[in-house]
Amino acid sequence: EVQLVESGGGLVQPGASLRLSCAASGFTLSGVAMSWVRQAPGKGLEWVSSINRSGSTKYADSVKGRFTISRDNAKNTLYLQMNNLKPEDAAVYCCQIATTRGQGTQVTVSS
């Protein structure tokens, strides 16, 4: 059974950093493409970043240069390093494989 468990969210001030983690089980993370998506209150689901099997990465324009997606194959864990956070980054962040998403972790950015 595929399971994705996110962690690392929290309340931070603008300009701060957070690192989100997504612990995967039921499959080998290194063999698949993975994504991070987010949903802010009252808004639709927004794609944030992806990493493919070869390690190539892509980012939404809104986070390019501030966020970094990576994975630790030994830990079967996906990460999202988020720097210089802005209030508009506040959302529930979920990792995703195909159409399966985890429950998500809340990120709040407020002064």
C-alpha positions in Angstrom: 0.0 0.0 0.0 1.3 3.4 -1.0 1.6 5.8 1.9 2.9 9.4 2.1 3.4 11.2 5.4 4.4 14.8 5.3 5.9 16.8 8.2 7.9 19.9 8.9 5.3 22.6 8.5 4.8 25.4 11.0 4.3 29.1 11.7 7.1 31.3 10.5 7.7 34.9 9.8 8.2 36.3 6.3 11.8 35.6 5.1 12.2 32.5 7.2 12.9 29.0 6.0 11.3 25.6 6.5 12.2 22.1 5.3 9.2 19.8 4.6 9.6 16.0 4.5 7.6 13.3 2.9 8.2 9.8 4.2 7.1 7.3 1.5 6.3 3.6 2.0 4.9 0.9 -0.2 7.1 1.8 -3.1 10.7 2.9 -4.0 10.8 6.6 -4.2 13.9 6.7 -6.4 12.1 4.9 -9.2 9.3 7.3 -9.7 8.5 11.0 -10.3 7.3 12.9 -7.3 5.7 16.3 -6.8 4.9 18.8 -4.1 1.5 20.5 -4.4 -0.1 23.1 -2.1 -3.6 24.4 -1.4 -4.2 27.7 0.2 -7.6 28.4 2.0 -10.3 29.1 -0.5 -8.0 28.3 -3.5 -7.5 25.4 -5.8 -4.6 22.9 -5.8 -1.4 24.4 -7.0 1.6 22.5 -8.4 4.8 23.6 -6.7 7.7 21.3 -7.8 8.6 17.9 -9.3 11.5 15.6 -9.4 11.7 12.8 -11.9 13.5 9.4 -11.8 16.7 10.8 -13.1 16.7 13.7 -10.6 15.7 16.5 -12.9 13.7 19.1 -11.1 11.0 21.7 -12.1 9.5 24.5 -10.2 6.5 26.8 -10.4 7.5 30.3 -11.3 6.2 31.6 -8.0 8.7 29.5 -6.0 11.7 29.3 -8.5 14.9 30.4 -6.8 13.5 30.0 -3.3 12.4 26.4 -3.1 14.5 23.2 -3.7 13.1 19.7 -4.1 15.3 16.8 -3.3 15.1 13.2 -2.1 17.1 10.8 0.1 16.9 7.4 -1.5 18.3 5.6 1.5 15.5 7.1 3.7 12.9 6.9 1.0 12.0 10.5 1.8 11.2 13.5 -0.4 12.1 17.0 0.8 11.1 20.6 0.0 13.5 23.2 1.3 11.7 26.5 1.4 13.7 29.7 1.8 12.6 33.4 1.9 9.0 32.4 2.7 6.3 34.9 1.8 2.7 35.3 3.1 1.4 34.0 -0.2 3.3 30.7 0.4 0.9 29.8 3.3 -0.9 26.6 2.4 -1.3 23.0 3.2 1.6 21.2 1.4 1.3 17.7 0.1 3.6 15.3 -1.6 2.2 13.4 -4.5 2.9 10.3 -6.7 0.6 9.9 -9.6 -2.9 10.7 -8.1 -2.0 9.7 -4.6 -1.4 12.5 -2.0 -0.6 12.5 1.6 -2.6 14.4 4.3 -0.3 17.4 4.1 1.5 19.7 6.4 0.4 23.2 7.2 2.7 26.2 6.5 1.7 29.6 7.9 3.7 32.7 7.1 2.8 35.7 9.1 4.4 38.5 11.0 
